[in-house]
Amino acid sequence: TQRMARCFLHLAAFCGLRFGEIAALTVGRINFDSSIIEVRHSLTQWDEIKGPKTKSGLRDVHMPEHVSAMLKEWLKIDYAQNGRDLVFRTFLSRTDRGPGGFITPASFYRSYWHPLLQLAGLYEEGGDNFHFHALRHFASSWMIANGMPVMDTAQALGHKKFDTTLQIYAHPMIGAGGRGAIANRMAQRLLGGPLIDGEIAQRDAFEPA
């Protein structure tokens, strides 16, 4: 249970995958040599595999090293053989017909997501709790905050237009103080004056060789 929840959360928070895309991930679509996840399908609430809404949904997503390690661990210890080679299945189906049981969105929320929110102090019974999709919002904002170009972020998320990424996912990640420091640095660089706060390293990083 812990390993499955960890895989789902990190695939959403670090790779920007939707719940259905994680549930539809097959063994052959994980390229450990290239650290790539090939997103090609989504799993419906009726356990049916479907294609993406648009062609942009077909994409290759880079996975960090720790995510790769998690998936290797899962496949080695917890992988349940099933006819469609889906990565995340249970060993007993709901009808006890053998391996490859379907993890419904409702059961995931009940058994995995809500308990995690409770442990984090973020769950309110009957309240407006965080949806699992919020991790995808975080992934997009965090990618941009760490220097990934908006176009690349949009491609990683499977958006057809990059302005969708900006309008929906790229929430402000720099506080008022951070914006002020950036504004001062921009002005000092343009005017040729001394940099504030001793930010020599940042200046050198942006100047051409």
Secondary structure as the mmCIF struct_conf table of DSSP 4:
data_model
#
loop_
_struct_conf.conf_type_id
_struct_conf.id
_struct_conf.beg_label_comp_id
_struct_conf.beg_label_asym_id
_struct_conf.beg_label_seq_id
_struct_conf.end_label_comp_id
_struct_conf.end_label_asym_id
_struct_conf.end_label_seq_id
HELX_RH_AL_P HELX_RH_AL_P1 GLN A 2 CYS A 15
HELX_RH_AL_P HELX_RH_AL_P2 PHE A 19 ALA A 23
TURN_TY1_P TURN_TY1_P1 ALA A 24 ALA A 24
STRN STRN1 THR A 26 THR A 26
HELX_RH_3T_P HELX_RH_3T_P1 VAL A 27 ARG A 29
STRN STRN2 ILE A 30 ASN A 31
TURN_TY1_P TURN_TY1_P2 PHE A 32 SER A 35
STRN STRN3 ILE A 36 VAL A 39
STRN STRN4 SER A 42 LEU A 43
TURN_TY1_P TURN_TY1_P3 GLN A 45 TRP A 46
BEND BEND1 ASP A 47 ASP A 47
STRN STRN5 ILE A 49 LYS A 50
BEND BEND2 LYS A 53 THR A 54
HELX_RH_3T_P HELX_RH_3T_P2 LYS A 55 GLY A 57
STRN STRN6 ARG A 59 HIS A 62
HELX_RH_AL_P HELX_RH_AL_P3 GLU A 65 ILE A 77
TURN_TY1_P TURN_TY1_P4 ASP A 78 ASP A 78
HELX_LH_PP_P HELX_LH_PP_P1 TYR A 79 GLN A 81
TURN_TY1_P TURN_TY1_P5 GLY A 83 ARG A 84
STRN STRN7 LEU A 86 LEU A 86
BEND BEND3 VAL A 87 PHE A 88
STRN STRN8 THR A 90 THR A 90
BEND BEND4 PHE A 91 LEU A 92
TURN_TY1_P TURN_TY1_P6 ARG A 94 THR A 95
BEND BEND5 GLY A 98 PRO A 99
STRN STRN9 GLY A 101 GLY A 101
HELX_RH_AL_P HELX_RH_AL_P4 PRO A 105 PHE A 108
HELX_RH_PI_P HELX_RH_PI_P1 TYR A 109 TRP A 113
HELX_RH_AL_P HELX_RH_AL_P5 HIS A 114 LEU A 119
TURN_TY1_P TURN_TY1_P7 ALA A 120 GLY A 121
TURN_TY1_P TURN_TY1_P8 GLU A 125 GLY A 126
BEND BEND6 GLY A 127 GLY A 127
HELX_LH_PP_P HELX_LH_PP_P2 ASN A 129 HIS A 131
TURN_TY1_P TURN_TY1_P9 PHE A 132 HIS A 133
HELX_RH_AL_P HELX_RH_AL_P6 ALA A 134 ALA A 145
TURN_TY1_P TURN_TY1_P10 ASN A 146 GLY A 147
HELX_RH_AL_P HELX_RH_AL_P7 VAL A 150 LEU A 157
TURN_TY1_P TURN_TY1_P11 GLY A 158 GLY A 158
BEND BEND7 LYS A 160 LYS A 161
HELX_RH_AL_P HELX_RH_AL_P8 PHE A 162 THR A 164
HELX_RH_PI_P HELX_RH_PI_P2 THR A 165 TYR A 169
BEND BEND8 ILE A 174 ILE A 174
HELX_RH_AL_P HELX_RH_AL_P9 ALA A 176 LEU A 191
TURN_TY1_P TURN_TY1_P12 GLY A 192 GLY A 192
HELX_LH_PP_P HELX_LH_PP_P3 PRO A 194 LEU A 195
HELX_RH_3T_P HELX_RH_3T_P3 ILE A 196 GLY A 198
HELX_RH_AL_P HELX_RH_AL_P10 ILE A 200 PHE A 206
BEND BEND9 GLU A 207 GLU A 207
#
